[in-house]
Structure formats: structure tokens, C-alpha cells
Amino acid sequence: MQKEWIGFGIAGNFAHHLEQAGESADFVDVEVDSADAPKGIFPTYVPHSETFLSIYPFSHTQISAPQGREIQMEPEVALVCDLSYEGGVVSAIRPTHFCAYNDCSIRIEGAPKISHKKNWGENSKALSPNLIEIDRFEKGGVMDCFSLCSFVQRDGKWHEYGENSELLGYSYFYQKLLDWIQTKLNTQKDHGPLEDLPALLKIADYPKKMLISIGATRYTPFGETHYLQKGDRLVVITYDHTRYPYEEIRKLVEADRLEDLQGDVSVLDHRVI
């Protein structure tokens, strides 16, 4: 993630995550196209902003726990995309790479905007340094065969944090997702928990690159009921499930042998400090 890129995230693109996270009430007044549609896009990092959104929040190795706040890991896949414009309007989005991502979030009721729970300073977001190239962002492409899983190590014991999930389980994916993102980038206004995206693109001087996380998976019972603590080790992995069965991934994590994962795999191994 380079500092001239813009950072966004998508809310509500995996069934039942918002309910588990206690955030569904935030969107009661947000109109959506269908019951399974994502709720909106939120900013995590906006170059040249005069607000907290100008703080670069991304790390490969750590999450800084905010003082007096409870936080949860949000295991996701993030896309690196090229953006094209015509007359200040996004005319094309081309995903080039994807990676494992932690869209870590403060759990607080009544925050005026989603972004207030997402960027609380340096090291409030984490992404894998291992970017996987996208051959084509459509059915038949490399991402068809990928899944996402996540774990927390606490007091020497590993716990599954998010459900092991195929990327094809996202509510909106491939062209349907791209069309939706493009529409939101060009039309989303300041309303409820959401922000004016065309205005943010203008503030960022119409960046040519975007990092966008496409939604957190459902939590396991442990993930849903346990907030993160200082000292926790967090692992998020997106992997080719035709090459690695999930049980093998889990065993490698528990044996601390992540280096044995070879080929197209994106590993995010970081700690809460």
C-alpha cells in the first residue's frame, strides 16, 4: 500500500457479519438494491485530507490497540485496483492484485461514521505484503479457487477467529461487485454512517490506485465473543483450496510453520501491541 493510493472498505458484503458485529442497526436508514446487497463504502485512508483520514493506518506487522476501546479483527480480502476517470467521474476499475487483510474495527455504538471506527491512527489496519496477481476478475479466473481463514493465538493457544470461507461466498463479487463499486464511487452521498465518496476522490486528487477491502467474513463463536488483546498474534490467510485443504492450513498455523506455504498464498502475520 503506497501513500498516494486511496483506501476504502465495503460494509455488509458477507451474509450475517454485520449482525454478528452488532452493526446492523447503523444501516437501518440506508437504502440498498436488494437484501443481499452491500450497505455502502467507507474510507480508511484519504491522501491530502484535512481530517484523521490523512493518517496512514496500514502495517504489515502490527495493530496498535486504541486506549480504552474494544477492537475486533475483521478478516477480509483486499483488492488493489487501477482507477480511470473521465471528467472527474470514475470510468473504469481494474483489479490487479489481491491479498489477506485485517480491517480491524473499534466496537462502539453511536459513531457518526464508519470511518471513525476504522482509522484511529497509525497501525490501525494490516495487510499482507504478499500480493497475488489477478489474471482476470471474472468466473474462470484465479480467485475462483481461493478461500480465506483467520486465527488468533492467545496465551499460547490458537483459536479460529473467522469462518473458513470461499471467496465466491461474497454476496457481490466479480463484475457485479465492480459495477456496484463504480456506482458508489460516483454517487454515494454523505448520509447516516456513510460519506460523500466523489468529494473524497477529489480531495485525494483523483488517485490512480485504490486499495479496497471487500467485506469481512462471518465469525466463529470465539471470534464473535472475544475482542482482541495486547499480545495477541493474528494470522489471516487467503489460499488456493485446490492445493491446500483447510485442515492442512490449520495444522501449519498451529505448528508455526507458515513458511511451508508456497505458491499463490497471501499470509498476514501480525500482533496487537
HUQUIMO-V45601 format. One record per backbone hydrogen bond with DSSP energy under -1.0 kcal/mol. NH is the residue of the N-H (numbers start at 1). CO is the residue of the C=O. Records with the same first field share a line. If there is no record, write none. Layout:
# HUQUIMO-V45601
NH->CO / CO
This chain:
# HUQUIMO-V45601
5->2
6->209
7->45
8->211
9->42
10->213
11->40
17->14
20->16
21->17
23->18
26->23
27->24
28->25
30->27
37->34
39->11
42->9
44->7
45->7
46->53
49->46
54->51
55->52
59->125
63->271
64->123
69->66
72->105
76->101
78->99
79->212
80->97
81->210
82->94
83->208
84->92
86->89
89->86
91->84
92->84
94->82
96->80
97->80
98->132
99->78
101->76
102->126
103->74
104->102
105->72
106->117
107->70
114->193
116->113
117->114
118->115
119->115
125->57
126->102
127->59
128->100
131->129
132->98
134->96
138->136
141->138
144->141
145->142
146->143
147->239
148->165
149->237
151->235
152->159
153->233
154->157
157->154
159->152
161->150
163->218
165->148
167->146
169->166
170->167
171->13
178->174
179->175
180->176
181->177
182->178
183->179
184->180
185->181
186->182
187->183
188->184
191->194
194->191
197->188
200->196
201->197
202->198
203->199
204->200
205->202
206->201
210->81
211->6
212->79
213->8
214->77
217->75
220->161
224->220
225->221
226->222
228->71
231->272
232->229
233->153
234->270
235->151
236->268
237->149
238->266
239->147
241->145
243->240
244->240
249->245
250->246
251->247
252->248
253->249
254->250
255->251
256->253
257->252
260->257
261->258
265->263
266->238
268->236
270->234
271->61
272->232
273->63
